[in-house]
Amino acid sequence: MDPVSSVASIIAVLQLSEAVLSSCYRFVGKVKDAASDIDRVIHQIGYLTTILQHLKNLAELYGTSPDAPASSKSLKF
């Protein structure tokens, strides 16, 4: 997969994560005793978002740079 496709896929997952978070915030106010479950989901998606942001940054940095180290060019997504 080329770097542009990789970055596009990562962005799509980030957008999906944002949609899930938005739904969680709406849900927590409407369902009794759901706060702890939703809080756990929100934290896990937050961790996923952080990892995906770092991965996106790496893909953009190493995928488009002609000076990228040889080891990073062999990285497959």
C-alpha angles and dihedrals in degrees: 000000000000120000094252091055090046092053091046090052092049091050090051091053090047090053090049090051090053091051091051091049091050091051091048092053091051092045097050092063094050105045122068116234093006095112097095094046093046091045089056091049091048092052093047092049088048090056090047091050091052092050092047092049090053091046091049091051091050092047091050093045099045099028098059103030117096087203093058114135114263092242092058092049090061091054109116123206 
